[in-house]
Amino acid sequence: MKVLARSIAAALAVCFAIAPLSAQAQNYQPHKKPAYQTSQKHHAQKPPVKRHKWSKGQRYSDWKRRPPVRDYKRYGLRAPARGQQWVKVDNDYLLVSVATGLILGLTNGR
């Protein structure tokens, strides 16, 4: 009886040891391409970058969503007057009136 119990326990141990190996073997799918073999067409189609042409006197309504540029000297910008602040939009710096949102000055980023 002890021999039978030991052989059953050994068979169960072998089943538990082999089960993860068989589960890993089932994940192999030879009909699919590996991830590193992507087509060039997928990478060639990039959406066009929308550039906005800013001008003085134009209203910029989303200036509150952008953090103000505090270290304006680092970017070569002049100090803003009271009620004005510099805001970075894409690669442009806009000097915006805090009260109205009008663009008072602008410069391109470097």
Biopython code that builds the backbone (N, CA, C, O; Angstrom):
import numpy as np
from Bio.PDB.StructureBuilder import StructureBuilder

atoms = [
    (1, "MET", "N", (0.808, -1.181, 0.000)),
    (1, "MET", "CA", (0.000, 0.000, 0.000)),
    (1, "MET", "C", (0.864, 1.263, 0.000)),
    (1, "MET", "O", (0.566, 2.256, -0.664)),
    (2, "LYS", "N", (1.967, 1.174, 0.791)),
    (2, "LYS", "CA", (2.870, 2.312, 0.831)),
    (2, "LYS", "C", (3.534, 2.536, -0.530)),
    (2, "LYS", "O", (3.777, 3.676, -0.928)),
    (3, "VAL", "N", (3.821, 1.461, -1.230)),
    (3, "VAL", "CA", (4.455, 1.575, -2.541)),
    (3, "VAL", "C", (3.500, 2.239, -3.528)),
    (3, "VAL", "O", (3.921, 3.062, -4.341)),
    (4, "LEU", "N", (2.233, 1.891, -3.462)),
    (4, "LEU", "CA", (1.224, 2.461, -4.342)),
    (4, "LEU", "C", (1.048, 3.959, -4.051)),
    (4, "LEU", "O", (0.935, 4.754, -4.984)),
    (5, "ALA", "N", (1.024, 4.350, -2.785)),
    (5, "ALA", "CA", (0.879, 5.752, -2.403)),
    (5, "ALA", "C", (2.090, 6.554, -2.854)),
    (5, "ALA", "O", (1.949, 7.689, -3.310)),
    (6, "ARG", "N", (3.278, 5.972, -2.728)),
    (6, "ARG", "CA", (4.495, 6.666, -3.156)),
    (6, "ARG", "C", (4.523, 6.828, -4.673)),
    (6, "ARG", "O", (4.947, 7.868, -5.178)),
    (7, "SER", "N", (4.080, 5.821, -5.392)),
    (7, "SER", "CA", (4.092, 5.919, -6.848)),
    (7, "SER", "C", (3.055, 6.933, -7.335)),
    (7, "SER", "O", (3.295, 7.630, -8.321)),
    (8, "ILE", "N", (1.920, 7.024, -6.665)),
    (8, "ILE", "CA", (0.915, 8.026, -7.024)),
    (8, "ILE", "C", (1.444, 9.422, -6.720)),
    (8, "ILE", "O", (1.259, 10.337, -7.522)),
    (9, "ALA", "N", (2.100, 9.600, -5.574)),
    (9, "ALA", "CA", (2.670, 10.895, -5.213)),
    (9, "ALA", "C", (3.763, 11.286, -6.204)),
    (9, "ALA", "O", (3.856, 12.451, -6.588)),
    (10, "ALA", "N", (4.583, 10.337, -6.619)),
    (10, "ALA", "CA", (5.637, 10.626, -7.594)),
    (10, "ALA", "C", (5.029, 10.996, -8.941)),
    (10, "ALA", "O", (5.532, 11.899, -9.609)),
    (11, "ALA", "N", (3.948, 10.313, -9.359)),
    (11, "ALA", "CA", (3.290, 10.613, -10.636)),
    (11, "ALA", "C", (2.679, 12.011, -10.607)),
    (11, "ALA", "O", (2.743, 12.733, -11.602)),
    (12, "LEU", "N", (2.084, 12.403, -9.470)),
    (12, "LEU", "CA", (1.529, 13.736, -9.337)),
    (12, "LEU", "C", (2.624, 14.802, -9.378)),
    (12, "LEU", "O", (2.449, 15.854, -9.992)),
    (13, "ALA", "N", (3.740, 14.526, -8.728)),
    (13, "ALA", "CA", (4.856, 15.481, -8.736)),
    (13, "ALA", "C", (5.386, 15.681, -10.143)),
    (13, "ALA", "O", (5.704, 16.804, -10.535)),
    (14, "VAL", "N", (5.483, 14.594, -10.909)),
    (14, "VAL", "CA", (5.955, 14.700, -12.290)),
    (14, "VAL", "C", (4.956, 15.482, -13.129)),
    (14, "VAL", "O", (5.365, 16.285, -13.967)),
    (15, "CYS", "N", (3.659, 15.272, -12.928)),
    (15, "CYS", "CA", (2.626, 16.005, -13.677)),
    (15, "CYS", "C", (2.704, 17.501, -13.378)),
    (15, "CYS", "O", (2.600, 18.323, -14.289)),
    (16, "PHE", "N", (2.888, 17.857, -12.103)),
    (16, "PHE", "CA", (2.986, 19.268, -11.755)),
    (16, "PHE", "C", (4.263, 19.896, -12.295)),
    (16, "PHE", "O", (4.281, 21.089, -12.601)),
    (17, "ALA", "N", (5.312, 19.127, -12.414)),
    (17, "ALA", "CA", (6.565, 19.652, -12.944)),
    (17, "ALA", "C", (6.490, 19.826, -14.455)),
    (17, "ALA", "O", (7.092, 20.757, -14.989)),
    (18, "ILE", "N", (5.776, 18.964, -15.154)),
    (18, "ILE", "CA", (5.705, 19.018, -16.614)),
    (18, "ILE", "C", (4.633, 19.994, -17.093)),
    (18, "ILE", "O", (4.741, 20.498, -18.211)),
    (19, "ALA", "N", (3.619, 20.278, -16.305)),
    (19, "ALA", "CA", (2.506, 21.130, -16.721)),
    (19, "ALA", "C", (2.957, 22.515, -17.188)),
    (19, "ALA", "O", (2.482, 22.957, -18.234)),
    (20, "PRO", "N", (3.841, 23.232, -16.484)),
    (20, "PRO", "CA", (4.262, 24.545, -16.993)),
    (20, "PRO", "C", (5.027, 24.437, -18.314)),
    (20, "PRO", "O", (4.919, 25.329, -19.156)),
    (21, "LEU", "N", (5.775, 23.392, -18.505)),
    (21, "LEU", "CA", (6.517, 23.240, -19.756)),
    (21, "LEU", "C", (5.574, 23.033, -20.928)),
    (21, "LEU", "O", (5.820, 23.566, -22.010)),
    (22, "SER", "N", (4.523, 22.286, -20.747)),
    (22, "SER", "CA", (3.579, 22.059, -21.835)),
    (22, "SER", "C", (2.777, 23.320, -22.126)),
    (22, "SER", "O", (2.408, 23.559, -23.276)),
    (23, "ALA", "N", (2.501, 24.127, -21.112)),
    (23, "ALA", "CA", (1.773, 25.370, -21.331)),
    (23, "ALA", "C", (2.643, 26.354, -22.109)),
    (23, "ALA", "O", (2.126, 27.096, -22.944)),
    (24, "GLN", "N", (3.938, 26.377, -21.858)),
    (24, "GLN", "CA", (4.831, 27.254, -22.602)),
    (24, "GLN", "C", (4.961, 26.810, -24.041)),
    (24, "GLN", "O", (5.067, 27.649, -24.936)),
    (25, "ALA", "N", (4.955, 25.542, -24.281)),
    (25, "ALA", "CA", (5.107, 25.034, -25.629)),
    (25, "ALA", "C", (3.894, 25.365, -26.484)),
    (25, "ALA", "O", (4.026, 25.467, -27.703)),
    (26, "GLN", "N", (2.732, 25.535, -25.900)),
    (26, "GLN", "CA", (1.534, 25.835, -26.662)),
    (26, "GLN", "C", (1.497, 27.272, -27.156)),
    (26, "GLN", "O", (0.733, 27.569, -28.075)),
    (27, "ASN", "N", (2.286, 28.177, -26.589)),
    (27, "ASN", "CA", (2.284, 29.570, -27.005)),
    (27, "ASN", "C", (2.986, 29.796, -28.336)),
    (27, "ASN", "O", (2.828, 30.867, -28.923)),
    (28, "TYR", "N", (3.737, 28.856, -28.824)),
    (28, "TYR", "CA", (4.472, 29.024, -30.073)),
    (28, "TYR", "C", (3.506, 28.981, -31.249)),
    (28, "TYR", "O", (2.739, 28.030, -31.400)),
    (29, "GLN", "N", (3.551, 30.029, -32.088)),
    (29, "GLN", "CA", (2.679, 30.100, -33.257)),
    (29, "GLN", "C", (3.547, 30.392, -34.471)),
    (29, "GLN", "O", (3.901, 31.551, -34.690)),
    (30, "PRO", "N", (3.901, 29.408, -35.258)),
    (30, "PRO", "CA", (4.841, 29.609, -36.359)),
    (30, "PRO", "C", (4.274, 30.417, -37.520)),
    (30, "PRO", "O", (5.049, 30.914, -38.337)),
    (31, "HIS", "N", (2.967, 30.569, -37.626)),
    (31, "HIS", "CA", (2.397, 31.270, -38.770)),
    (31, "HIS", "C", (2.416, 32.788, -38.603)),
    (31, "HIS", "O", (2.144, 33.509, -39.563)),
    (32, "LYS", "N", (2.727, 33.286, -37.414)),
    (32, "LYS", "CA", (2.777, 34.723, -37.198)),
    (32, "LYS", "C", (4.197, 35.239, -37.381)),
    (32, "LYS", "O", (5.165, 34.547, -37.064)),
    (33, "LYS", "N", (4.314, 36.471, -37.901)),
    (33, "LYS", "CA", (5.621, 37.093, -38.070)),
    (33, "LYS", "C", (6.126, 37.593, -36.712)),
    (33, "LYS", "O", (5.329, 38.010, -35.872)),
    (34, "PRO", "N", (7.418, 37.555, -36.499)),
    (34, "PRO", "CA", (7.963, 38.157, -35.274)),
    (34, "PRO", "C", (7.746, 39.671, -35.291)),
    (34, "PRO", "O", (7.565, 40.265, -36.353)),
    (35, "ALA", "N", (7.765, 40.280, -34.128)),
    (35, "ALA", "CA", (7.472, 41.706, -34.009)),
    (35, "ALA", "C", (8.523, 42.575, -34.691)),
    (35, "ALA", "O", (8.216, 43.702, -35.082)),
    (36, "TYR", "N", (9.739, 42.092, -34.844)),
    (36, "TYR", "CA", (10.786, 42.924, -35.427)),
    (36, "TYR", "C", (10.696, 43.009, -36.938)),
    (36, "TYR", "O", (11.415, 43.815, -37.528)),
    (37, "GLN", "N", (9.863, 42.232, -37.595)),
    (37, "GLN", "CA", (9.721, 42.272, -39.039)),
    (37, "GLN", "C", (8.488, 43.080, -39.420)),
    (37, "GLN", "O", (7.514, 42.523, -39.927)),
    (38, "THR", "N", (8.520, 44.393, -39.180)),
    (38, "THR", "CA", (7.405, 45.245, -39.543)),
    (38, "THR", "C", (7.622, 45.796, -40.937)),
    (38, "THR", "O", (8.758, 45.914, -41.398)),
    (39, "SER", "N", (6.559, 46.125, -41.592)),
    (39, "SER", "CA", (6.672, 46.658, -42.950)),
    (39, "SER", "C", (7.062, 48.134, -42.884)),
    (39, "SER", "O", (6.806, 48.806, -41.885)),
    (40, "GLN", "N", (7.675, 48.628, -43.945)),
    (40, "GLN", "CA", (8.103, 50.016, -44.005)),
    (40, "GLN", "C", (6.917, 50.960, -44.216)),
    (40, "GLN", "O", (6.997, 52.132, -43.846)),
    (41, "LYS", "N", (5.845, 50.485, -44.788)),
    (41, "LYS", "CA", (4.685, 51.329, -45.024)),
    (41, "LYS", "C", (4.099, 51.832, -43.706)),
    (41, "LYS", "O", (3.607, 52.957, -43.627)),
    (42, "HIS", "N", (4.155, 51.004, -42.691)),
    (42, "HIS", "CA", (3.598, 51.394, -41.391)),
    (42, "HIS", "C", (4.359, 52.589, -40.821)),
    (42, "HIS", "O", (3.749, 53.474, -40.223)),
    (43, "HIS", "N", (5.663, 52.628, -40.994)),
    (43, "HIS", "CA", (6.472, 53.704, -40.430)),
    (43, "HIS", "C", (6.487, 54.936, -41.321)),
    (43, "HIS", "O", (6.752, 56.037, -40.838)),
    (44, "ALA", "N", (6.210, 54.777, -42.606)),
    (44, "ALA", "CA", (6.297, 55.894, -43.532)),
    (44, "ALA", "C", (5.101, 56.837, -43.411)),
    (44, "ALA", "O", (5.220, 58.009, -43.768)),
    (45, "GLN", "N", (3.982, 56.378, -42.930)),
    (45, "GLN", "CA", (2.784, 57.198, -42.861)),
    (45, "GLN", "C", (2.698, 57.897, -41.516)),
    (45, "GLN", "O", (2.145, 57.353, -40.560)),
    (46, "LYS", "N", (3.243, 59.098, -41.444)),
    (46, "LYS", "CA", (3.165, 59.900, -40.230)),
    (46, "LYS", "C", (2.166, 61.016, -40.465)),
    (46, "LYS", "O", (2.101, 61.561, -41.567)),
    (47, "PRO", "N", (1.390, 61.366, -39.460)),
    (47, "PRO", "CA", (0.437, 62.455, -39.665)),
    (47, "PRO", "C", (1.184, 63.774, -39.832)),
    (47, "PRO", "O", (2.222, 63.976, -39.201)),
    (48, "PRO", "N", (0.680, 64.662, -40.659)),
    (48, "PRO", "CA", (1.354, 65.947, -40.854)),
    (48, "PRO", "C", (1.292, 66.793, -39.583)),
    (48, "PRO", "O", (0.295, 66.778, -38.861)),
    (49, "VAL", "N", (2.355, 67.517, -39.328)),
    (49, "VAL", "CA", (2.426, 68.377, -38.153)),
    (49, "VAL", "C", (1.719, 69.686, -38.468)),
    (49, "VAL", "O", (2.055, 70.370, -39.434)),
    (50, "LYS", "N", (0.743, 70.024, -37.645)),
    (50, "LYS", "CA", (0.010, 71.264, -37.856)),
    (50, "LYS", "C", (0.774, 72.401, -37.189)),
    (50, "LYS", "O", (0.962, 72.403, -35.972)),
    (51, "ARG", "N", (1.203, 73.349, -37.978)),
    (51, "ARG", "CA", (1.891, 74.523, -37.459)),
    (51, "ARG", "C", (0.908, 75.683, -37.461)),
    (51, "ARG", "O", (0.191, 75.899, -38.438)),
    (52, "HIS", "N", (0.879, 76.413, -36.386)),
    (52, "HIS", "CA", (-0.003, 77.561, -36.295)),
    (52, "HIS", "C", (0.820, 78.817, -36.489)),
    (52, "HIS", "O", (1.905, 78.946, -35.922)),
    (53, "LYS", "N", (0.319, 79.731, -37.276)),
    (53, "LYS", "CA", (1.018, 81.003, -37.487)),
    (53, "LYS", "C", (0.408, 82.033, -36.542)),
    (53, "LYS", "O", (-0.709, 82.511, -36.738)),
    (54, "TRP", "N", (1.181, 82.351, -35.518)),
    (54, "TRP", "CA", (0.724, 83.304, -34.529)),
    (54, "TRP", "C", (1.015, 84.720, -35.014)),
    (54, "TRP", "O", (1.945, 84.941, -35.791)),
    (55, "SER", "N", (0.218, 85.670, -34.552)),
    (55, "SER", "CA", (0.474, 87.077, -34.860)),
    (55, "SER", "C", (0.051, 87.921, -33.658)),
    (55, "SER", "O", (-0.776, 87.514, -32.843)),
    (56, "LYS", "N", (0.646, 89.108, -33.580)),
    (56, "LYS", "CA", (0.307, 90.016, -32.481)),
    (56, "LYS", "C", (-1.145, 90.451, -32.610)),
    (56, "LYS", "O", (-1.640, 90.676, -33.714)),
    (57, "GLY", "N", (-1.812, 90.565, -31.489)),
    (57, "GLY", "CA", (-3.206, 90.975, -31.467)),
    (57, "GLY", "C", (-4.177, 89.816, -31.582)),
    (57, "GLY", "O", (-5.378, 89.987, -31.373)),
    (58, "GLN", "N", (-3.676, 88.660, -31.907)),
    (58, "GLN", "CA", (-4.527, 87.472, -32.010)),
    (58, "GLN", "C", (-4.851, 86.967, -30.605)),
    (58, "GLN", "O", (-4.020, 87.072, -29.703)),
    (59, "ARG", "N", (-6.036, 86.428, -30.417)),
    (59, "ARG", "CA", (-6.431, 85.914, -29.109)),
    (59, "ARG", "C", (-6.054, 84.441, -29.011)),
    (59, "ARG", "O", (-6.343, 83.653, -29.912)),
    (60, "TYR", "N", (-5.403, 84.079, -27.901)),
    (60, "TYR", "CA", (-5.057, 82.680, -27.632)),
    (60, "TYR", "C", (-5.856, 82.256, -26.414)),
    (60, "TYR", "O", (-5.564, 82.663, -25.290)),
    (61, "SER", "N", (-6.875, 81.428, -26.652)),
    (61, "SER", "CA", (-7.817, 81.109, -25.587)),
    (61, "SER", "C", (-7.323, 80.040, -24.617)),
    (61, "SER", "O", (-7.806, 79.979, -23.487)),
    (62, "ASP", "N", (-6.366, 79.189, -25.029)),
    (62, "ASP", "CA", (-5.912, 78.093, -24.163)),
    (62, "ASP", "C", (-4.649, 78.440, -23.371)),
    (62, "ASP", "O", (-3.948, 77.533, -22.922)),
    (63, "TRP", "N", (-4.348, 79.698, -23.192)),
    (63, "TRP", "CA", (-3.111, 80.058, -22.505)),
    (63, "TRP", "C", (-3.141, 79.647, -21.034)),
    (63, "TRP", "O", (-2.087, 79.442, -20.434)),
    (64, "LYS", "N", (-4.325, 79.525, -20.448)),
    (64, "LYS", "CA", (-4.416, 79.140, -19.039)),
    (64, "LYS", "C", (-4.045, 77.681, -18.816)),
    (64, "LYS", "O", (-3.658, 77.304, -17.709)),
    (65, "ARG", "N", (-4.157, 76.864, -19.843)),
    (65, "ARG", "CA", (-3.814, 75.443, -19.721)),
    (65, "ARG", "C", (-2.308, 75.201, -19.786)),
    (65, "ARG", "O", (-1.839, 74.125, -19.415)),
    (66, "ARG", "N", (-1.571, 76.161, -20.240)),
    (66, "ARG", "CA", (-0.120, 76.025, -20.368)),
    (66, "ARG", "C", (0.572, 76.627, -19.145)),
    (66, "ARG", "O", (0.155, 77.673, -18.647)),
    (67, "PRO", "N", (1.621, 75.972, -18.664)),
    (67, "PRO", "CA", (2.349, 76.569, -17.536)),
    (67, "PRO", "C", (3.153, 77.776, -18.017)),
    (67, "PRO", "O", (3.707, 77.750, -19.116)),
    (68, "PRO", "N", (3.221, 78.822, -17.212)),
    (68, "PRO", "CA", (3.994, 79.999, -17.625)),
    (68, "PRO", "C", (5.495, 79.703, -17.600)),
    (68, "PRO", "O", (5.966, 78.876, -16.819)),
    (69, "VAL", "N", (6.230, 80.390, -18.468)),
    (69, "VAL", "CA", (7.686, 80.253, -18.514)),
    (69, "VAL", "C", (8.255, 81.187, -17.455)),
    (69, "VAL", "O", (8.200, 82.407, -17.607)),
    (70, "ARG", "N", (8.797, 80.624, -16.392)),
    (70, "ARG", "CA", (9.333, 81.430, -15.288)),
    (70, "ARG", "C", (10.777, 81.867, -15.540)),
    (70, "ARG", "O", (11.170, 82.975, -15.175)),
    (71, "ASP", "N", (11.561, 80.989, -16.167)),
    (71, "ASP", "CA", (12.974, 81.300, -16.415)),
    (71, "ASP", "C", (13.148, 81.833, -17.835)),
    (71, "ASP", "O", (13.837, 81.228, -18.657)),
    (72, "TYR", "N", (12.518, 82.966, -18.111)),
    (72, "TYR", "CA", (12.517, 83.540, -19.450)),
    (72, "TYR", "C", (13.911, 83.976, -19.900)),
    (72, "TYR", "O", (14.180, 83.989, -21.101)),
    (73, "LYS", "N", (14.802, 84.330, -18.977)),
    (73, "LYS", "CA", (16.164, 84.732, -19.358)),
    (73, "LYS", "C", (16.929, 83.566, -19.971)),
    (73, "LYS", "O", (17.779, 83.767, -20.839)),
    (74, "ARG", "N", (16.636, 82.371, -19.532)),
    (74, "ARG", "CA", (17.302, 81.178, -20.066)),
    (74, "ARG", "C", (17.023, 81.001, -21.553)),
    (74, "ARG", "O", (17.869, 80.498, -22.291)),
    (75, "TYR", "N", (15.839, 81.414, -21.992)),
    (75, "TYR", "CA", (15.448, 81.267, -23.391)),
    (75, "TYR", "C", (15.664, 82.538, -24.202)),
    (75, "TYR", "O", (15.268, 82.602, -25.366)),
    (76, "GLY", "N", (16.284, 83.546, -23.606)),
    (76, "GLY", "CA", (16.572, 84.791, -24.307)),
    (76, "GLY", "C", (15.348, 85.676, -24.475)),
    (76, "GLY", "O", (15.268, 86.450, -25.429)),
    (77, "LEU", "N", (14.401, 85.569, -23.564)),
    (77, "LEU", "CA", (13.185, 86.368, -23.635)),
    (77, "LEU", "C", (13.300, 87.553, -22.692)),
    (77, "LEU", "O", (13.983, 87.486, -21.670)),
    (78, "ARG", "N", (12.622, 88.641, -23.047)),
    (78, "ARG", "CA", (12.657, 89.820, -22.165)),
    (78, "ARG", "C", (11.701, 89.599, -21.001)),
    (78, "ARG", "O", (10.817, 88.745, -21.068)),
    (79, "ALA", "N", (11.878, 90.359, -19.955)),
    (79, "ALA", "CA", (11.040, 90.215, -18.766)),
    (79, "ALA", "C", (9.620, 90.690, -19.084)),
    (79, "ALA", "O", (9.444, 91.761, -19.665)),
    (80, "PRO", "N", (8.623, 89.915, -18.715)),
    (80, "PRO", "CA", (7.240, 90.347, -18.984)),
    (80, "PRO", "C", (6.829, 91.460, -18.027)),
    (80, "PRO", "O", (7.258, 91.493, -16.874)),
    (81, "ALA", "N", (5.999, 92.360, -18.516)),
    (81, "ALA", "CA", (5.487, 93.441, -17.679)),
    (81, "ALA", "C", (4.392, 92.887, -16.771)),
    (81, "ALA", "O", (4.000, 91.726, -16.887)),
    (82, "ARG", "N", (3.909, 93.731, -15.873)),
    (82, "ARG", "CA", (2.841, 93.305, -14.974)),
    (82, "ARG", "C", (1.592, 92.991, -15.810)),
    (82, "ARG", "O", (1.210, 93.766, -16.687)),
    (83, "GLY", "N", (0.971, 91.854, -15.528)),
    (83, "GLY", "CA", (-0.221, 91.450, -16.262)),
    (83, "GLY", "C", (0.084, 90.687, -17.546)),
    (83, "GLY", "O", (-0.811, 90.431, -18.352)),
    (84, "GLN", "N", (1.360, 90.325, -17.733)),
    (84, "GLN", "CA", (1.757, 89.563, -18.909)),
    (84, "GLN", "C", (2.538, 88.338, -18.467)),
    (84, "GLN", "O", (3.107, 88.316, -17.375)),
    (85, "GLN", "N", (2.562, 87.324, -19.311)),
    (85, "GLN", "CA", (3.392, 86.154, -19.035)),
    (85, "GLN", "C", (3.744, 85.453, -20.334)),
    (85, "GLN", "O", (2.991, 85.483, -21.308)),
    (86, "TRP", "N", (4.922, 84.815, -20.321)),
    (86, "TRP", "CA", (5.357, 84.016, -21.463)),
    (86, "TRP", "C", (4.778, 82.618, -21.346)),
    (86, "TRP", "O", (4.731, 82.046, -20.257)),
    (87, "VAL", "N", (4.336, 82.068, -22.478)),
    (87, "VAL", "CA", (3.770, 80.738, -22.535)),
    (87, "VAL", "C", (4.412, 80.022, -23.714)),
    (87, "VAL", "O", (4.528, 80.595, -24.797)),
    (88, "LYS", "N", (4.832, 78.773, -23.514)),
    (88, "LYS", "CA", (5.413, 77.993, -24.606)),
    (88, "LYS", "C", (4.327, 77.148, -25.252)),
    (88, "LYS", "O", (3.655, 76.361, -24.586)),
    (89, "VAL", "N", (4.164, 77.324, -26.570)),
    (89, "VAL", "CA", (3.199, 76.564, -27.359)),
    (89, "VAL", "C", (3.980, 75.914, -28.490)),
    (89, "VAL", "O", (4.540, 76.599, -29.346)),
    (90, "ASP", "N", (4.013, 74.566, -28.486)),
    (90, "ASP", "CA", (4.823, 73.792, -29.430)),
    (90, "ASP", "C", (6.276, 74.245, -29.315)),
    (90, "ASP", "O", (6.921, 73.946, -28.310)),
    (91, "ASN", "N", (6.811, 74.950, -30.296)),
    (91, "ASN", "CA", (8.186, 75.428, -30.210)),
    (91, "ASN", "C", (8.226, 76.953, -30.292)),
    (91, "ASN", "O", (9.251, 77.530, -30.657)),
    (92, "ASP", "N", (7.123, 77.601, -29.958)),
    (92, "ASP", "CA", (7.034, 79.054, -29.982)),
    (92, "ASP", "C", (6.777, 79.567, -28.578)),
    (92, "ASP", "O", (6.156, 78.894, -27.756)),
    (93, "TYR", "N", (7.270, 80.782, -28.317)),
    (93, "TYR", "CA", (7.016, 81.441, -27.044)),
    (93, "TYR", "C", (6.113, 82.634, -27.307)),
    (93, "TYR", "O", (6.427, 83.494, -28.130)),
    (94, "LEU", "N", (4.985, 82.680, -26.598)),
    (94, "LEU", "CA", (4.014, 83.752, -26.777)),
    (94, "LEU", "C", (3.959, 84.600, -25.515)),
    (94, "LEU", "O", (3.873, 84.069, -24.408)),
    (95, "LEU", "N", (4.006, 85.906, -25.680)),
    (95, "LEU", "CA", (3.803, 86.830, -24.567)),
    (95, "LEU", "C", (2.322, 87.168, -24.557)),
    (95, "LEU", "O", (1.824, 87.829, -25.468)),
    (96, "VAL", "N", (1.615, 86.712, -23.518)),
    (96, "VAL", "CA", (0.161, 86.787, -23.480)),
    (96, "VAL", "C", (-0.276, 87.723, -22.365)),
    (96, "VAL", "O", (0.306, 87.737, -21.281)),
    (97, "SER", "N", (-1.309, 88.502, -22.649)),
    (97, "SER", "CA", (-1.925, 89.333, -21.623)),
    (97, "SER", "C", (-2.766, 88.438, -20.728)),
    (97, "SER", "O", (-3.596, 87.672, -21.217)),
    (98, "VAL", "N", (-2.558, 88.531, -19.428)),
    (98, "VAL", "CA", (-3.263, 87.666, -18.492)),
    (98, "VAL", "C", (-4.752, 88.012, -18.448)),
    (98, "VAL", "O", (-5.580, 87.120, -18.266)),
    (99, "ALA", "N", (-5.101, 89.264, -18.607)),
    (99, "ALA", "CA", (-6.495, 89.685, -18.489)),
    (99, "ALA", "C", (-7.319, 89.309, -19.726)),
    (99, "ALA", "O", (-8.466, 88.880, -19.593)),
    (100, "THR", "N", (-6.755, 89.464, -20.912)),
    (100, "THR", "CA", (-7.546, 89.293, -22.129)),
    (100, "THR", "C", (-7.171, 88.078, -22.956)),
    (100, "THR", "O", (-7.994, 87.601, -23.737)),
    (101, "GLY", "N", (-5.974, 87.566, -22.817)),
    (101, "GLY", "CA", (-5.521, 86.437, -23.631)),
    (101, "GLY", "C", (-4.990, 86.856, -24.980)),
    (101, "GLY", "O", (-4.775, 86.003, -25.841)),
    (102, "LEU", "N", (-4.769, 88.151, -25.196)),
    (102, "LEU", "CA", (-4.222, 88.632, -26.466)),
    (102, "LEU", "C", (-2.722, 88.395, -26.517)),
    (102, "LEU", "O", (-2.031, 88.488, -25.502)),
    (103, "ILE", "N", (-2.231, 88.092, -27.697)),
    (103, "ILE", "CA", (-0.792, 87.895, -27.881)),
    (103, "ILE", "C", (-0.150, 89.256, -28.073)),
    (103, "ILE", "O", (-0.479, 89.979, -29.013)),
    (104, "LEU", "N", (0.771, 89.605, -27.173)),
    (104, "LEU", "CA", (1.436, 90.885, -27.211)),
    (104, "LEU", "C", (2.814, 90.793, -27.866)),
    (104, "LEU", "O", (3.349, 91.798, -28.334)),
    (105, "GLY", "N", (3.376, 89.611, -27.900)),
    (105, "GLY", "CA", (4.673, 89.405, -28.517)),
    (105, "GLY", "C", (4.891, 87.909, -28.741)),
    (105, "GLY", "O", (4.242, 87.078, -28.106)),
    (106, "LEU", "N", (5.798, 87.580, -29.635)),
    (106, "LEU", "CA", (6.083, 86.192, -29.894)),
    (106, "LEU", "C", (7.495, 86.028, -30.411)),
    (106, "LEU", "O", (8.087, 86.954, -30.967)),
    (107, "THR", "N", (8.022, 84.832, -30.216)),
    (107, "THR", "CA", (9.338, 84.478, -30.723)),
    (107, "THR", "C", (9.375, 82.978, -30.945)),
    (107, "THR", "O", (8.677, 82.213, -30.279)),
    (108, "ASN", "N", (10.201, 82.575, -31.890)),
    (108, "ASN", "CA", (10.365, 81.143, -32.163)),
    (108, "ASN", "C", (11.360, 80.535, -31.208)),
    (108, "ASN", "O", (12.333, 81.180, -30.816)),
    (109, "GLY", "N", (11.119, 79.295, -30.832)),
    (109, "GLY", "CA", (12.049, 78.585, -29.968)),
    (109, "GLY", "C", (13.291, 78.190, -30.723)),
    (109, "GLY", "O", (13.311, 78.170, -31.954)),
    (110, "ARG", "N", (14.326, 77.876, -29.975)),
    (110, "ARG", "CA", (15.597, 77.504, -30.603)),
    (110, "ARG", "C", (15.716, 76.027, -30.718)),
    (110, "ARG", "O", (16.721, 75.526, -31.222)),
]
sb = StructureBuilder()
sb.init_structure("model")
sb.init_model(0)
sb.init_chain("A")
sb.init_seg("    ")
for serial, (resi, resn, name, xyz) in enumerate(atoms, 1):
    if name == "N":
        sb.init_residue(resn, " ", resi, " ")
    sb.init_atom(name, np.array(xyz, "f"), 0.0, 1.0, " ", f" {name:<3s}", serial, name[0])
structure = sb.get_structure()
